[in-house]
Every structure is written in C-alpha cells, then in structure tokens.
Amino acid sequence: MFFTESTVYYIENEKLIPGSLDAAGQDREKMVFGAISPEEWETLAPGLGLRRQFADGLKTSGSSRLESFESFSYISLIIPGGISSRLSCDRIGIYFGANLLLFICPDDETRFYIVTAAQDADFKKMTLAKLLYAFFEKLTENDVLLLESIEQDISLLEESLMATAKSDYVGKIIELRKRLLTLKRYYEQLFMVAQSMEENENGLINQRELRYFKILTDRIDRLLHGVINLRDYVTQVREAYQAQVDIELNGVMKLFTVITVIFLPLTLIVGWYGMNLRMPEYNWYLGYPAVILLSILVVLISIAYFKRKKWF
C-alpha cells in the first residue's frame, strides 16, 4: 500500500482516526499526526506561522539537526542509504508542536513507513511525543543487525587476508571505511538530535515521556560506539594486511639478498682474472677447470652457510 495523498490522523481514544490536511492547520484542540509531501508542507507552513526557511529547509539542509523554538521544534533528518530497506527517502522533516506532529517527505513509501510505525506503537496512552519516539525506535530497531552484518564482512575479509595476501584488499578496506564513516557521521548527528529532544527546552515533552527519549539517546550512543569499534577493527585489519604485504616483500628482498651475496665472490673472481696482468695461472693447463671448481665451491659453501643460519 502506498499513499498518493497526505495522511493525517486525529488521536482520539488511544487510536489514530483518519482526518484531513486542513485539520493540521485549523484544529488546535485535537492532537494531529500526519505524513505529508514537501509541496503540502510549503502550503501549510505559513498558516502555522513559520518562516519560509522551514518550508525550504527540507531541500537545503545538509545535516541532521533539531531547532527548538518556544512553541515547536523542527527536526531535519538526513538518512544515508542502507539504513533501512523500507526507507527510500534520505531527507525527512519533522514538525513537533503541542498538538501537531508532522513528518515531511517526498516519497510515498516512506510516508507509509512512518504511518506504520505510528500504528504499530504500543502505548497505554498515545501522545504525539510517544509517536515521535515510536518513529525513531522503528528507524533504529534493525541497526544492530546492520552493524553485525558489517562486522561479519570485516571478519570474512580478515580470514581471507590470513589465508592469502595476494588479492587486492585495499579497495575492500577503503569501501568499508567509507561506509563506516558515513554511519559515524549519521549517528553523531542523530545522537545530538536525541540529546536535544531529551533536553526539552520548550517543554513539549512531559517528564514521564522524557524517559523514552533517554532510552533513545542511550541506544543511539551504543550504536555510535559500535561504529567506532568497527572502524578500529577495520584499521586493525588494514594494519594486518600491510604487515602481510611487508612480510612477503621482505621475503622477496631476502631472496634477492641471498642471491646477491652468493654471486658476490663470483664477481670478485671474475674481476680478479679480468685484470690485464700476467698471472702464473694463465700458463697452467688446469687453470680454467680450477676456476670453475672454485666458483662451484663458493656457491655450495655459501648455500650451506645460509641454510645453517636459516636465512632461507
């Protein structure tokens, strides 16, 4: 099911009763909850006494934040891709007043997601503050599974790395670090939003309801620290990969060094007999075989010595 029009509800008798968009701007007695499009929000905002910047905020906001005023709070929420398979919208505006809670997003599927979160909320007494909490609870309910999935990816990468360092893991490591950096920024901003809601500067949330937002703040804080721990894990894997590459490189350099050392005496012999000097060996009929035998002995003695020292 997808909505083609705004979805607005009254809260009556602990239930959400379907209403109309006009109710959001006119009926100040009843509590009104809704999910509307940006176009509808631009039409509605002036009637709520809001400046133009709030009508355009959904388009221009670059980070998640909460702006608190005397009679309302406005939340700009930026959601990176991959957080939820049911959220196709990456920007959501939230207007929270004494009797009005509106979610502004351009996508029908996301508005359905928001309304479903409200309908699934299980509270003894339904209020706008609790519905706001219900949305954030649903938004973060599967984030632990997301982090576990990333941790599993890192673990598999580490196991593959320990098996062989011949494959190019740099691209995979960079991709994981970028993904975790995006999540880190997202949870940092979401944590500040949750803290601002918990501080409740304009008193829109009563004291009994504040405990829900304390729970939310703690949950987001744990998610943030989980992302930080995963970034450290990726760093350790990267260092292990670099160490593995260095070990292989050292092995190659060690082999070249051994070969160089073996041929160094042979180079000396070649240089010695390459001099334009009269030497007694030149007139000895066994001189040539003797030089060959000497060269072979030098190689064999060098190899035996290196093996004894366990250099290769």
TORKOL-4160 file (C-alpha; in steps of 0.2 Angstrom, whole numbers, padded with zeros to 4 digits, m for minus):
312
<pt num="1" X="0000" Y="0000" Z="0000"/>
<pt num="2" X="0007" Y="0017" Z="m0005"/>
<pt num="3" X="m0001" Y="0034" Z="m0001"/>
<pt num="4" X="m0005" Y="0046" Z="m0016"/>
<pt num="5" X="m0011" Y="0060" Z="m0004"/>
<pt num="6" X="m0006" Y="0066" Z="0013"/>
<pt num="7" X="m0011" Y="0055" Z="0028"/>
<pt num="8" X="m0017" Y="0065" Z="0043"/>
<pt num="9" X="m0024" Y="0057" Z="0059"/>
<pt num="10" X="m0033" Y="0063" Z="0075"/>
<pt num="11" X="m0028" Y="0055" Z="0091"/>
<pt num="12" X="m0044" Y="0050" Z="0099"/>
<pt num="13" X="m0047" Y="0037" Z="0112"/>
<pt num="14" X="m0030" Y="0030" Z="0111"/>
<pt num="15" X="m0032" Y="0027" Z="0092"/>
<pt num="16" X="m0027" Y="0036" Z="0076"/>
<pt num="17" X="m0043" Y="0042" Z="0067"/>
<pt num="18" X="m0041" Y="0047" Z="0049"/>
<pt num="19" X="m0043" Y="0066" Z="0047"/>
<pt num="20" X="m0038" Y="0079" Z="0033"/>
<pt num="21" X="m0024" Y="0091" Z="0030"/>
<pt num="22" X="m0035" Y="0106" Z="0034"/>
<pt num="23" X="m0036" Y="0099" Z="0052"/>
<pt num="24" X="m0017" Y="0101" Z="0054"/>
<pt num="25" X="m0018" Y="0120" Z="0051"/>
<pt num="26" X="m0035" Y="0124" Z="0059"/>
<pt num="27" X="m0040" Y="0112" Z="0073"/>
<pt num="28" X="m0029" Y="0117" Z="0088"/>
<pt num="29" X="m0039" Y="0107" Z="0101"/>
<pt num="30" X="m0036" Y="0090" Z="0095"/>
<pt num="31" X="m0019" Y="0081" Z="0093"/>
<pt num="32" X="m0015" Y="0079" Z="0075"/>
<pt num="33" X="m0002" Y="0067" Z="0067"/>
<pt num="34" X="0002" Y="0066" Z="0049"/>
<pt num="35" X="0014" Y="0062" Z="0035"/>
<pt num="36" X="0014" Y="0075" Z="0021"/>
<pt num="37" X="0023" Y="0079" Z="0005"/>
<pt num="38" X="0035" Y="0094" Z="0004"/>
<pt num="39" X="0023" Y="0103" Z="m0008"/>
<pt num="40" X="0009" Y="0102" Z="0005"/>
<pt num="41" X="0021" Y="0107" Z="0019"/>
<pt num="42" X="0025" Y="0123" Z="0009"/>
<pt num="43" X="0007" Y="0127" Z="0008"/>
<pt num="44" X="0004" Y="0123" Z="0027"/>
<pt num="45" X="0019" Y="0131" Z="0034"/>
<pt num="46" X="0014" Y="0149" Z="0033"/>
<pt num="47" X="m0003" Y="0145" Z="0042"/>
<pt num="48" X="0007" Y="0138" Z="0056"/>
<pt num="49" X="0017" Y="0155" Z="0057"/>
<pt num="50" X="0033" Y="0148" Z="0051"/>
<pt num="51" X="0046" Y="0157" Z="0041"/>
<pt num="52" X="0050" Y="0152" Z="0023"/>
<pt num="53" X="0066" Y="0144" Z="0029"/>
<pt num="54" X="0057" Y="0130" Z="0037"/>
<pt num="55" X="0047" Y="0127" Z="0021"/>
<pt num="56" X="0063" Y="0126" Z="0011"/>
<pt num="57" X="0073" Y="0118" Z="0025"/>
<pt num="58" X="0070" Y="0100" Z="0018"/>
<pt num="59" X="0079" Y="0104" Z="0002"/>
<pt num="60" X="0093" Y="0114" Z="0009"/>
<pt num="61" X="0098" Y="0105" Z="0025"/>
<pt num="62" X="0115" Y="0097" Z="0024"/>
<pt num="63" X="0114" Y="0088" Z="0041"/>
<pt num="64" X="0103" Y="0081" Z="0054"/>
<pt num="65" X="0098" Y="0094" Z="0067"/>
<pt num="66" X="0085" Y="0100" Z="0079"/>
<pt num="67" X="0080" Y="0118" Z="0080"/>
<pt num="68" X="0070" Y="0122" Z="0096"/>
<pt num="69" X="0058" Y="0137" Z="0097"/>
<pt num="70" X="0046" Y="0142" Z="0110"/>
<pt num="71" X="0030" Y="0133" Z="0104"/>
<pt num="72" X="0038" Y="0120" Z="0092"/>
<pt num="73" X="0053" Y="0110" Z="0087"/>
<pt num="74" X="0059" Y="0107" Z="0069"/>
<pt num="75" X="0070" Y="0092" Z="0065"/>
<pt num="76" X="0079" Y="0090" Z="0049"/>
<pt num="77" X="0084" Y="0072" Z="0047"/>
<pt num="78" X="0097" Y="0066" Z="0034"/>
<pt num="79" X="0097" Y="0047" Z="0032"/>
<pt num="80" X="0111" Y="0038" Z="0022"/>
<pt num="81" X="0106" Y="0024" Z="0011"/>
<pt num="82" X="0106" Y="0006" Z="0018"/>
<pt num="83" X="0100" Y="0011" Z="0035"/>
<pt num="84" X="0083" Y="0003" Z="0031"/>
<pt num="85" X="0077" Y="m0007" Z="0016"/>
<pt num="86" X="0060" Y="0002" Z="0018"/>
<pt num="87" X="0066" Y="0019" Z="0018"/>
<pt num="88" X="0069" Y="0026" Z="0000"/>
<pt num="89" X="0069" Y="0044" Z="0006"/>
<pt num="90" X="0085" Y="0051" Z="0013"/>
<pt num="91" X="0078" Y="0068" Z="0019"/>
<pt num="92" X="0064" Y="0069" Z="0032"/>
<pt num="93" X="0057" Y="0085" Z="0040"/>
<pt num="94" X="0048" Y="0084" Z="0057"/>
<pt num="95" X="0037" Y="0097" Z="0064"/>
<pt num="96" X="0033" Y="0094" Z="0083"/>
<pt num="97" X="0021" Y="0106" Z="0092"/>
<pt num="98" X="0010" Y="0105" Z="0107"/>
<pt num="99" X="m0005" Y="0097" Z="0097"/>
<pt num="100" X="0003" Y="0094" Z="0080"/>
<pt num="101" X="0016" Y="0081" Z="0074"/>
<pt num="102" X="0020" Y="0081" Z="0055"/>
<pt num="103" X="0033" Y="0071" Z="0045"/>
<pt num="104" X="0038" Y="0079" Z="0028"/>
<pt num="105" X="0045" Y="0068" Z="0015"/>
<pt num="106" X="0043" Y="0067" Z="m0004"/>
<pt num="107" X="0041" Y="0048" Z="m0005"/>
<pt num="108" X="0025" Y="0038" Z="m0004"/>
<pt num="109" X="0034" Y="0023" Z="0003"/>
<pt num="110" X="0042" Y="0032" Z="0017"/>
<pt num="111" X="0026" Y="0041" Z="0022"/>
<pt num="112" X="0018" Y="0023" Z="0023"/>
<pt num="113" X="0033" Y="0018" Z="0034"/>
<pt num="114" X="0031" Y="0032" Z="0046"/>
<pt num="115" X="0012" Y="0029" Z="0047"/>
<pt num="116" X="0015" Y="0011" Z="0050"/>
<pt num="117" X="0027" Y="0015" Z="0064"/>
<pt num="118" X="0014" Y="0025" Z="0072"/>
<pt num="119" X="0000" Y="0012" Z="0070"/>
<pt num="120" X="0012" Y="m0001" Z="0077"/>
<pt num="121" X="0016" Y="0009" Z="0093"/>
<pt num="122" X="0010" Y="0001" Z="0109"/>
<pt num="123" X="0007" Y="0013" Z="0122"/>
<pt num="124" X="m0005" Y="0014" Z="0136"/>
<pt num="125" X="m0009" Y="0032" Z="0132"/>
<pt num="126" X="m0005" Y="0038" Z="0115"/>
<pt num="127" X="0003" Y="0056" Z="0113"/>
<pt num="128" X="0012" Y="0065" Z="0100"/>
<pt num="129" X="0029" Y="0064" Z="0109"/>
<pt num="130" X="0027" Y="0045" Z="0110"/>
<pt num="131" X="0023" Y="0044" Z="0092"/>
<pt num="132" X="0039" Y="0054" Z="0089"/>
<pt num="133" X="0048" Y="0041" Z="0099"/>
<pt num="134" X="0040" Y="0027" Z="0090"/>
<pt num="135" X="0047" Y="0033" Z="0074"/>
<pt num="136" X="0065" Y="0034" Z="0080"/>
<pt num="137" X="0063" Y="0017" Z="0088"/>
<pt num="138" X="0057" Y="0009" Z="0072"/>
<pt num="139" X="0071" Y="0019" Z="0062"/>
<pt num="140" X="0084" Y="0011" Z="0073"/>
<pt num="141" X="0077" Y="m0006" Z="0078"/>
<pt num="142" X="0087" Y="m0015" Z="0065"/>
<pt num="143" X="0103" Y="m0005" Z="0066"/>
<pt num="144" X="0111" Y="m0018" Z="0077"/>
<pt num="145" X="0109" Y="m0031" Z="0064"/>
<pt num="146" X="0116" Y="m0019" Z="0051"/>
<pt num="147" X="0132" Y="m0017" Z="0062"/>
<pt num="148" X="0133" Y="m0036" Z="0065"/>
<pt num="149" X="0132" Y="m0038" Z="0046"/>
<pt num="150" X="0147" Y="m0026" Z="0043"/>
<pt num="151" X="0156" Y="m0034" Z="0057"/>
<pt num="152" X="0154" Y="m0051" Z="0048"/>
<pt num="153" X="0160" Y="m0043" Z="0032"/>
<pt num="154" X="0176" Y="m0037" Z="0041"/>
<pt num="155" X="0178" Y="m0054" Z="0049"/>
<pt num="156" X="0177" Y="m0063" Z="0032"/>
<pt num="157" X="0189" Y="m0051" Z="0025"/>
<pt num="158" X="0201" Y="m0054" Z="0039"/>
<pt num="159" X="0200" Y="m0073" Z="0037"/>
<pt num="160" X="0203" Y="m0071" Z="0018"/>
<pt num="161" X="0218" Y="m0060" Z="0022"/>
<pt num="162" X="0226" Y="m0073" Z="0033"/>
<pt num="163" X="0224" Y="m0086" Z="0020"/>
<pt num="164" X="0232" Y="m0076" Z="0006"/>
<pt num="165" X="0238" Y="m0058" Z="0004"/>
<pt num="166" X="0240" Y="m0060" Z="m0015"/>
<pt num="167" X="0222" Y="m0052" Z="m0018"/>
<pt num="168" X="0220" Y="m0034" Z="m0018"/>
<pt num="169" X="0211" Y="m0030" Z="m0002"/>
<pt num="170" X="0214" Y="m0011" Z="m0002"/>
<pt num="171" X="0198" Y="m0007" Z="m0012"/>
<pt num="172" X="0188" Y="m0018" Z="0000"/>
<pt num="173" X="0195" Y="m0010" Z="0016"/>
<pt num="174" X="0193" Y="0008" Z="0009"/>
<pt num="175" X="0174" Y="0004" Z="0005"/>
<pt num="176" X="0171" Y="m0002" Z="0022"/>
<pt num="177" X="0180" Y="0013" Z="0030"/>
<pt num="178" X="0169" Y="0025" Z="0019"/>
<pt num="179" X="0153" Y="0016" Z="0024"/>
<pt num="180" X="0158" Y="0016" Z="0042"/>
<pt num="181" X="0162" Y="0035" Z="0041"/>
<pt num="182" X="0145" Y="0038" Z="0034"/>
<pt num="183" X="0137" Y="0029" Z="0048"/>
<pt num="184" X="0148" Y="0038" Z="0061"/>
<pt num="185" X="0143" Y="0055" Z="0055"/>
<pt num="186" X="0124" Y="0049" Z="0054"/>
<pt num="187" X="0124" Y="0043" Z="0072"/>
<pt num="188" X="0134" Y="0058" Z="0078"/>
<pt num="189" X="0120" Y="0069" Z="0071"/>
<pt num="190" X="0106" Y="0058" Z="0077"/>
<pt num="191" X="0114" Y="0057" Z="0094"/>
<pt num="192" X="0114" Y="0076" Z="0095"/>
<pt num="193" X="0096" Y="0077" Z="0089"/>
<pt num="194" X="0091" Y="0064" Z="0103"/>
<pt num="195" X="0100" Y="0074" Z="0116"/>
<pt num="196" X="0091" Y="0090" Z="0111"/>
<pt num="197" X="0074" Y="0081" Z="0112"/>
<pt num="198" X="0079" Y="0075" Z="0129"/>
<pt num="199" X="0084" Y="0092" Z="0135"/>
<pt num="200" X="0066" Y="0098" Z="0130"/>
<pt num="201" X="0070" Y="0116" Z="0131"/>
<pt num="202" X="0052" Y="0121" Z="0125"/>
<pt num="203" X="0043" Y="0109" Z="0137"/>
<pt num="204" X="0034" Y="0100" Z="0123"/>
<pt num="205" X="0038" Y="0083" Z="0131"/>
<pt num="206" X="0031" Y="0080" Z="0149"/>
<pt num="207" X="0043" Y="0072" Z="0162"/>
<pt num="208" X="0035" Y="0055" Z="0161"/>
<pt num="209" X="0038" Y="0054" Z="0142"/>
<pt num="210" X="0056" Y="0060" Z="0143"/>
<pt num="211" X="0062" Y="0043" Z="0149"/>
<pt num="212" X="0058" Y="0036" Z="0132"/>
<pt num="213" X="0070" Y="0049" Z="0124"/>
<pt num="214" X="0083" Y="0044" Z="0137"/>
<pt num="215" X="0081" Y="0026" Z="0131"/>
<pt num="216" X="0083" Y="0033" Z="0113"/>
<pt num="217" X="0099" Y="0043" Z="0117"/>
<pt num="218" X="0107" Y="0028" Z="0125"/>
<pt num="219" X="0103" Y="0017" Z="0111"/>
<pt num="220" X="0110" Y="0029" Z="0098"/>
<pt num="221" X="0125" Y="0031" Z="0109"/>
<pt num="222" X="0128" Y="0012" Z="0109"/>
<pt num="223" X="0126" Y="0012" Z="0090"/>
<pt num="224" X="0139" Y="0026" Z="0088"/>
<pt num="225" X="0151" Y="0017" Z="0099"/>
<pt num="226" X="0148" Y="0001" Z="0089"/>
<pt num="227" X="0153" Y="0010" Z="0073"/>
<pt num="228" X="0168" Y="0017" Z="0081"/>
<pt num="229" X="0173" Y="0000" Z="0087"/>
<pt num="230" X="0171" Y="m0007" Z="0069"/>
<pt num="231" X="0182" Y="0007" Z="0062"/>
<pt num="232" X="0195" Y="0002" Z="0074"/>
<pt num="233" X="0193" Y="m0016" Z="0069"/>
<pt num="234" X="0195" Y="m0011" Z="0050"/>
<pt num="235" X="0210" Y="m0002" Z="0055"/>
<pt num="236" X="0217" Y="m0017" Z="0063"/>
<pt num="237" X="0213" Y="m0027" Z="0048"/>
<pt num="238" X="0222" Y="m0014" Z="0037"/>
<pt num="239" X="0237" Y="m0015" Z="0048"/>
<pt num="240" X="0237" Y="m0034" Z="0047"/>
<pt num="241" X="0236" Y="m0033" Z="0028"/>
<pt num="242" X="0250" Y="m0021" Z="0027"/>
<pt num="243" X="0260" Y="m0032" Z="0038"/>
<pt num="244" X="0257" Y="m0047" Z="0027"/>
<pt num="245" X="0262" Y="m0037" Z="0012"/>
<pt num="246" X="0278" Y="m0032" Z="0021"/>
<pt num="247" X="0282" Y="m0050" Z="0026"/>
<pt num="248" X="0280" Y="m0055" Z="0008"/>
<pt num="249" X="0291" Y="m0041" Z="0002"/>
<pt num="250" X="0304" Y="m0044" Z="0015"/>
<pt num="251" X="0304" Y="m0062" Z="0009"/>
<pt num="252" X="0307" Y="m0057" Z="m0009"/>
<pt num="253" X="0321" Y="m0045" Z="m0004"/>
<pt num="254" X="0329" Y="m0058" Z="0007"/>
<pt num="255" X="0329" Y="m0070" Z="m0008"/>
<pt num="256" X="0337" Y="m0056" Z="m0019"/>
<pt num="257" X="0350" Y="m0053" Z="m0005"/>
<pt num="258" X="0355" Y="m0071" Z="m0003"/>
<pt num="259" X="0357" Y="m0072" Z="m0022"/>
<pt num="260" X="0367" Y="m0056" Z="m0022"/>
<pt num="261" X="0378" Y="m0062" Z="m0008"/>
<pt num="262" X="0381" Y="m0079" Z="m0017"/>
<pt num="263" X="0387" Y="m0071" Z="m0033"/>
<pt num="264" X="0397" Y="m0058" Z="m0024"/>
<pt num="265" X="0413" Y="m0069" Z="m0023"/>
<pt num="266" X="0410" Y="m0075" Z="m0040"/>
<pt num="267" X="0410" Y="m0057" Z="m0046"/>
<pt num="268" X="0427" Y="m0055" Z="m0036"/>
<pt num="269" X="0434" Y="m0070" Z="m0045"/>
<pt num="270" X="0428" Y="m0063" Z="m0062"/>
<pt num="271" X="0436" Y="m0046" Z="m0058"/>
<pt num="272" X="0452" Y="m0054" Z="m0052"/>
<pt num="273" X="0455" Y="m0064" Z="m0068"/>
<pt num="274" X="0449" Y="m0050" Z="m0079"/>
<pt num="275" X="0464" Y="m0039" Z="m0075"/>
<pt num="276" X="0476" Y="m0036" Z="m0088"/>
<pt num="277" X="0491" Y="m0043" Z="m0078"/>
<pt num="278" X="0502" Y="m0058" Z="m0081"/>
<pt num="279" X="0497" Y="m0071" Z="m0069"/>
<pt num="280" X="0505" Y="m0089" Z="m0066"/>
<pt num="281" X="0488" Y="m0097" Z="m0068"/>
<pt num="282" X="0487" Y="m0092" Z="m0086"/>
<pt num="283" X="0500" Y="m0104" Z="m0091"/>
<pt num="284" X="0493" Y="m0118" Z="m0080"/>
<pt num="285" X="0484" Y="m0131" Z="m0091"/>
<pt num="286" X="0472" Y="m0134" Z="m0076"/>
<pt num="287" X="0469" Y="m0116" Z="m0073"/>
<pt num="288" X="0452" Y="m0115" Z="m0082"/>
<pt num="289" X="0444" Y="m0131" Z="m0073"/>
<pt num="290" X="0451" Y="m0124" Z="m0056"/>
<pt num="291" X="0442" Y="m0108" Z="m0058"/>
<pt num="292" X="0426" Y="m0117" Z="m0062"/>
<pt num="293" X="0428" Y="m0129" Z="m0047"/>
<pt num="294" X="0432" Y="m0114" Z="m0036"/>
<pt num="295" X="0416" Y="m0105" Z="m0042"/>
<pt num="296" X="0406" Y="m0120" Z="m0038"/>
<pt num="297" X="0413" Y="m0122" Z="m0021"/>
<pt num="298" X="0410" Y="m0104" Z="m0017"/>
<pt num="299" X="0391" Y="m0106" Z="m0022"/>
<pt num="300" X="0390" Y="m0123" Z="m0012"/>
<pt num="301" X="0398" Y="m0116" Z="0004"/>
<pt num="302" X="0388" Y="m0100" Z="0003"/>
<pt num="303" X="0371" Y="m0110" Z="0002"/>
<pt num="304" X="0376" Y="m0122" Z="0016"/>
<pt num="305" X="0381" Y="m0107" Z="0027"/>
<pt num="306" X="0364" Y="m0098" Z="0023"/>
<pt num="307" X="0354" Y="m0114" Z="0027"/>
<pt num="308" X="0363" Y="m0117" Z="0043"/>
<pt num="309" X="0359" Y="m0099" Z="0048"/>
<pt num="310" X="0341" Y="m0102" Z="0042"/>
<pt num="311" X="0341" Y="m0087" Z="0031"/>
<pt num="312" X="0331" Y="m0096" Z="0018"/>
